[in-house]
Amino acid sequence: MVLKKRWAILLVLVTSIHFGCLEENKEKKNSKDNPQVVFSVTATSDTVQIGKFAKVFAKLKQPYFTNEESEIMVLMESNDSLPLKSDLSNEYDIDMAVFLNLKHDTANRKWVRNMDNKKTAIFGKKFSQTGLNTIRGYIMEYLGDMPPIDDGALDTIPVKKYYFEKEIFVMPR
């Protein structure tokens, strides 16, 4: 009988510790130190003809800044011969094209319905070489109503950057 009581107490103790750890992990996952950021980068087609634009949608599904109203913009490498590094260590050394979210990019709103304009951006690239090509860039999530276009603005507002790569197959005409 004493042995059964000890096992029952041990089982209750282990169970309560397990559930306590689950709650602690849940809180850590929702904290700013360990966010579960979810974004998507989707092309309208994974295959395009040479000289034609590949149209791509970026959507931030779960923002890093959870309790504040954030927006996104997309920055994409402009030159294939100088690729953007995944750690973004060369982002200031290469030419980057900037694409604003659909709140600011009213010309591309017609392509998207039922999406959050502040968290969605449309961008594209025209390729000059056939075969498998890669679009590299990052989604920048920022706080505030105005996009941080210049470097001075980046010093004054919080931002979070998410690197991405999207492969596109380019066919001859």
N, C-alpha and C positions, 0 to 999 in steps of 0.2 A: 504494500500500500504506500509506504514512504517513497519507494522508487517511482511509482506512477505519479505521485504528487510532484516529485522533482522534475520528471519529464514534462509534466503539464506546465509547471512554472517556467521551465526552460523554453518550451514551445511558445508560451505567451510572451516571454521576454524577446525571443528572436523575432517573432511576428511584429511586435511593436517597434523594434529597432528597424526592421525592414520597411515598414510603412513610414516611419519617421525619415528614413533615408530617401524614400521615394518623394516625399513632400519637399525635402531639402533640395533634391535634384531638380524638381519641378520649379522651385523658386530660382535656382541658379540658371536654369535654361531661359527664364524670363528676365533675368537681370541684364544690364548693359554690358557686364563683363563677359557674358557667354550667350549672346543672342542667337536665336534660331532664325536667321534671315533667309527668306525664300524669295528668289527672283527668277524670271524666265526671260530668255532671249530666243525668239522664234522667228525664223524666216518664212515668208509667204511661200517660198519654194527653195528647196535645197539645191536646185539646179537652175542655172541661168545661162544664156548665151553670152559669148564674149562681146563686150561693149555695152551690155545692158546692165541696169541697176539691179542688185539684189536688195529687196526691201525687207527690213528686219524690225521687229517689235520688241521693245524691252519693257517689262512690267515688274514693278516691285510689289510682291504679294504680301510680305510681312515686313514692315519697316523696323529699322534699328531703333529709331526714336519713337517708342511706343506711346508715350503720353503727350506727344506734341505733334503738331501738323507739319509734316515734312513734304518735300517735293523731290523729284529726281531730274537729272539731265544725263546724257550719254556723251562720253568722250571716246573717240575712236582714232586709232593710228591712221595717218594719212599716207604714209609711204611704206610699201611692203618690204623694201630693202632694209628698213630700220624698224624691226618689230618691237612692239611694246612688251616689256618683261612682265611676267606674272606677279612679281612683287612690286611693280610700278616704280622701280628705282630709276628708270630712265624717262619717266613721263614728262619731265621738263626739258629733256634733251632732244625730243623728236617732235615733229609736227603732229598736232592733234586736231581733228575736226570736232566741233561741238554741236550737239543736237539737243534742243530744249524739249521739255515735256509738252504734252498737248494743251496744257493751260496757256502756254505762251506760243506754241506752234499751231496756230489756227488753220494753216493751209492743209495740214495732214489730219485734222480731226475727222474729216469725211471718211477715212479708212477704218475708223474704230467706233464701235458703239458699245454702250454699257460698260465702260471702263473708267476708272478714276483718272481723270486728265492730269492730275498732279503726279501720279505714280506711273504714267505710261509715256513712252517716247518712241517715235518712229525714226529710223535712220536707214541709210543705204550706202552701197559702195558699188562702183563700176570696176570691173576687172579687165586687165589687158593681156592676161595669160590664161590659156586653157588648163584644165586639170583641176586638182583639188587646191583650193585657196582658203585661207583663214582670215576671218575678221577678228581683230583683237581690240579690246577697249575696256572701259569700265563704266559702271553706273555709279554716279555720285548722288547720294542722298544728302540733302541739306535742309536746314531750318531757315524759314523766312519766305517772304513773298517774291523776292528777286533772285534770279540765278546768280551764283558767284562766278561771274565771267572772268574777272581779273584776279590776280594773285593776292592783291590787298584785301579783297573781300573774304578770301579763304582764311585770313588771320583773325577775322572778327566773328565768324559764324561756325557752328559745329557742322562737320561733314563726315560721312562714312562712304568708303569706296569699295566697290565689288567688281573684281576683275572677271572678264568673260572671254571666251573664244567661241566662234561659230564657224564651222566649216561649210563652204559652198563649193559645189562642183560647177566648173565653167566649161561649157561646150563650145565648139566652133560653130559659126553660123551655117 
